[in-house]
Amino acid sequence: MGGIDCGDKIKVSVIMTTYNAEAHIQKSLQSALSQDIGALEVLCVDGHSKDNTLKIIEEYHKKDPRVRLIFQERPGIGAAKNCGIENALGEYITFLDADDFYVDHTALRKMYDACKRENVRVCGALRSTLFMDGTVENELLHRNDCKPGVKSVRLQYRERPYDYHFHSYLYDREMIVNSDARFAEVKAYDDTHFFIRAMLQAENFCVVPVELYRYRCGPAYDWGMDRANDAILALTDQLKLTKQHGMDTLHWLTVQRINYEYGGIFAKNVLAGDYELLERLIEANREIDPEMIQRAEKNLPSEKWWLGPMMHRTYADTTLRKGDSPYAPPYILEPLWKVMHPCEQDNGQLLSEIDRLQKRIAELEQGAIASKGPGSLWLFRKIRGGIQCIKDHGLCYTIRHTCNKIKKFVQ
């Protein structure tokens, strides 16, 4: 599909990845086209939608040639965003999901002007979340930086490192094209691979106090094995990247994402039999740098303005689990601990049932001695040993240990 005359100077390319997005794409497109910067393009990168998405884009293009459509053949949303970077024509680029929308029609113009005024290659703005019940919540990140009356505030990324909300920024396209800032071409957790590298490349950035992005929050995700494996690979890459650049605080945050944002998903899939994911979790655990963690914990940023917007948690409920023996690593990722101790993860009822079972077995054992004699105790010893093994080492370990014993017996 054709677009703007390449001779025109396009200030901003809004890259929109689309796939079966008919429910919300009209509001998204309209919010971008209503931006008063004027000299922009909306580059729709479609993954061969099956619904009315393409028809809607084509209708918008007929009315406004600033809408441009291309198709991407590589699988995954990260590949679609990279395709957008490769084909964008604007001086700056930004990203808008097809189910989200812009709030203030002056936002992109003010961000572009701030980049020129402050001589920076990245500019951010404010963001909010639209929940499924219709309520809107302002994201707190950068709101404390934007004092009343200021046009923009200049910041250094290394002093305020974080990894989410890449949609809320304008990026100098030439800077991105000539750097390693690309989205991971995976099925899940693709965006931090781009955002951290882009911000490290920029070093300095500015923030404009204008409401730009409204994120539409859908149902909670529950990833299967493929997506879980992609996510842990991306998070392990993030651990390595933060070590490479000496980013203590972001290293700490990455560990916490594995622990508390995705830990339940990882543990669930390992317990369902994904041993490749287990190996990758062990590899991620090896990448934790204890000295970086200790330095970070001495100087963590404000809970309200940093951890809250990034994870919606408090420091009190993001404790790190330390190794409990001389042979254990200094820190243990929560999903690994849950896999090793499935009976202990928020399951007091199960432990109570095991205690009751132990008492009942002791009663049966005494009855067996009275009626059958001491020779009947072998079976009870084995049952008691198995239950104690579950309590001490977890169900998975007990099953593996029992299977190994059976194999040796059969052989």
N, C-alpha and C positions, 0 to 999 in steps of 0.2 A: 504494500500500500504506500502510495506517495505521501509526501509531507511538505514541510516548509522548504522554500527555496534555500539551498545551501549557501547562497550569497548573503542571506539575512544573518545578522548577528544574533544568535540565540544565547541569551544570558543563562538560562536554567533549563536543564532537562530533568523532568520528573519521570523517573523510571518506575513503571507499574507492572509487576508480574501478574499474569492472569491465568486462571484455569477454572472453568465452571463457576464464574463469579457473578452470575446474572442477578443474584439477590441484592447486591449492594454496589455494583460497579458504577451505576449511573450517578449516585451521590458522590462517589469518589472522583469520577471524571469531572463532574460539575464543580466540585470544590477546587480542583486544580486549575481548571480553565477560568475560574472566577478570580484568580490571583491577579492583582493589578500591576504586576511587573510587566505583563504584556508579552515581552519577547521570550516566550518559553515554548517548549514542546512537551507533550505527554507521550512518552514512548512506551507503548503497551507491548510486553513480551509474552506471547501466549504459548502455552503448552498443548495446543490442539484441543481446545475446549469442546465439549460435546453438547452443551446447552446453548442458550441464546447470547452468550458473552460476545462472540465474534460479530453477530448481527448488531449488537448495541454499539460496539466500537466502530463498526463501519458506518453506522448512522451518524455518530458523533463526528467522524472524519469528514463526511459529506458537508456537515454544517460548519466545521471548524478544522481546517487543514493542519492546525497545530497538533492534532491527534495523529499519531503514527503507529502502525502495527507491524511487528515482525514476529516470526515464529522461531522457536528454539527447539533443537532436536536432542540436545543432551538432557538426560533425565535429571529432575530435581530442581527445587526452587533456587538453590545457590547457583546452579548453572544458568538459570534464567536471568538472575541479577547480573552475573558476569557478562552474559550476552548483551544486556542493557548497557553496561559500562563500555563494551567494545563498540556499540553502535550509536551511542549518544552523540549529539552535535553541540550541546550547550557548553558554555564556559565553565559552568558549575553543574554538578549533578546532585540529585537527592532521590529518595526512594519513598514510594507510597503504595501500601498494600491495597488490593482492590476492594477490601471490605472496610477500610478505614477512610478518614477524610480530613481535610484541612478546615480549621475553625475561622481564623482571621484572614480576610482576603488581602491584607497588606503584608502578611508575614514574609513571604519569599522576597519581596522587594526590600523590606527592611533588613533582612539577612544578607542579601546581595550587597546593599549599600554599606553595611557594617564591615563586610569583608574588604571592600575597597578603602573605607575610612581607616580601619584598624590595620590594614596591610597584613591580613591573615588569610590562610587557605582553607579554613574550616570555620563555620559559624553555626551555633546551635540556637534553639528556641524552646519554648515551653510546651509541655505535653500533658494530656489528660486521658483518662480511661472511661469508656462507656461500657457499663456492665449490662448483663442480659435483662435485668429488671428495669433498665432505663435510667438508673442513677449514674451520675458522672463524678469522678474523683480526680482532683488535680494531682499529678505526680509532683513530688516535692523537689526533685533534682533541679538545681540551679535557681529555684525561686528565691532562696535566701541571698544569692549573689546579685540579683537584679534589684538594686535599691531604687526607691521612687525617684523619678526625674532623670535617670540615666538612659542614654540611648543604647548603650551596650557595655558589657564588662569583659575585660580581657583576662584569660586564665591560661595556666600551664597544665598540660595533661598529666605530666608525671606527678604533679602536686595533688591532682584530683583524679586518680585513675579509676575507671569503671569500665564495664564491658557491654552494657545493654543500651537500648534506645537509639540505635543507629539511624532510624527514620527521622530523627529530630534535628538533622544537620544538613547543611550545604557543604559539598566537598569540591575543591578545585579539580576539575576533570583531568587536566594535564598532570597534576600531582599524582592522582590515582593511577592513571594509565601507565606512568613511568615508575610505579612502585610495585611492591609485592602484595598490595592490599586487594585481595580478591575474596569472594565468598567461598567457603568450603563446599565442594560439589558433592554433598551428602544428603541424606533424607531427613536429617534433624540436626539442629544446633549449628547452622551454617554461618550465622551473621557475626558472631564475635571474632571469627577468623579475619573478617574484613575490618571491623570497626577498630579493634585495638591497633592493627597495623596502620590504618589510615591516620589515627590520632597520633601515633608515634612519629609518623612521617611529618605531620603538621607541626608538632611540638606545642605551638601556641594556638589558641583558638579564642573566639569571642562568643558571647551569648547575648541575644537580644530579648528584652522582656515583652514578647508577643506570643499569643497563643497560636501555635502552629498545628500540632498533630493531635487528633482524637483517635485513640486506639480502641477498636471494638473487641471486647473480651468475650470469647466464646466458651464452650464447655471445657472443662479440665481435660487435658490430654492424658492418654494412657498408652504409652508406646509399647509395641511388640519388640521382638528380638532385633529385627533389622535396624529400626530407629534407635533403639537403646545402644546398639554397638556403634552406630555412627556418632551418637552423642558422646560416648566415653572416649572415642578416638579424638573428637574435636576438643574435649575438655583436657585430655592428656597433652595435646598440642598446646593448649593455653597454659598449662603448667610449665611446659618447656620454654615457651615464649617469655613468660614472666621471669623465669630464672635467667634466661639469656640477657634480658634487659634490666635485671636487678629491681623488679617491681614488687616489693615485699607485700604491699597492701593488696594488690590485685592477685598475687599468688594465694594469699589467705582467702580471698573471696572465691577464687576458683575451687579451692578445697571445699568451701562451704556449699557451693552449688552442687558438687558431687554428693556431699553429705545430706543436705536437707531439701534441695530443690528436685533432685533426680534420684536420690538414694533409694526411695521406695520402689521406683520403676526398675532400677538396676537389680536390687535384691529379688524382686518378684520374678524377673526373667532368668536370673541365675538359678533360683530354686525350681523353676520350671524346666531346667535342664540345659541352659545355654552356658556351657563351660568355656566357650570362646570368650564370652563376655566376662566370665570370672577371671580368665587370664589377663584380659585387658584392664580389669579393675586392679589386679595385683600390680600390673605395670604402672598404672596411674599412681598407686600408693608409693611405688619406688621413686616417682618424680617429685614427691613432697620434700621440700627443703626445710628441715627443722629450724635452721638458723634464720631463714627468711620469715618463717611463721612466728618465731619468738620476737624478732625485731618488729614485725607488724603489730603484734598484740600489745606492744608497749606504746604504740602511737597510732591507734586506729582512728579514722575520721569520725565525725559526729554521727551518732546512730540515726538521728532524725533526718539528716540531709544526705546520708550516704547509704548505710545499710538498709534503712527503711525503703527508699525508692528502688534499691537494687534487688532486695530479696523479700521485702515486706515481713521482716523478722526483727527481733531485738538481739543484742549481744548476749543476753541471758539465756536465750534458747538456741544459741549456735556454738555451744561448747565443743571443743575438739577432743576426741577420744585418744588418750595416750596409751602406748604399749605397756602391758602389765607384767612383763618379764624381761630379763636381760637379753633374751633372744628375739624379742619382738621389735619391729620398727618403732621409732619414736612416736609416730602418730598412725592410727588405724582409721581408714575411711569407714564411715557408718555402714554403707551397704555391704562391705566385706565383713564387718562385725556381725551384722544381721544374718548373713549367710552362715557364719560360723556358730551363731547362737540363735537359731530361729525360735527356740522356746522362750527366749528372754525379751524379745522385742515387743514391748507393750502388751505382754500376754500373761499377766498375773493369774488369770483364771486357769490357764493351762498348767502353770506350775502348781497351783492349788490342787488341780485334779491329779497330778503326778504324786503329790504328797499323800492324798487320800488313797491312791492306788498302792503306794508303798505300805501304808498302814494295813490295808486290806490283805495284801500278800503276806505280811507278818502274821496276821490272824490265821490265814489258811495254812501257813507253814507250821504253826503250833498244832493245828488240828491234824495235819498230816503226820507229824511226829507221834502224836498220841495214837493214831489209828494204824499207820503203816510202818512206823519205826524210823530211825535216823537215815536209812538208806534211801528214803524218798526225797531227800533235801537237794539233790543235784539240780533238778529242774528249777526249784525256787531260787537257788544261787544264781543260775543263769538269768532268770527274769530280773532279779534284784540288780545284777551287774549291768544289764541292758538299760534299765530305768535310770540308774545312777549315771551311766555314760551319757544319756540324753541330757540330764541336768547339768553335768560338768562340761560337756563338749559340744552339745547341740545335736539336733536330729540328723543333719546331713553327715556329720562326722560319724555318728553311730551307725547309720546305714552303710556308709562306705567301709567302715571297720568290720561290720558283720559280713558284708559281701566278700571282703578279702579273706575272712576266715572260712567262709563256705567254699571259695575257690580252692584254697589250700587243702581243705578236707576232701573235695571231689577229686583233686589231682593226686 
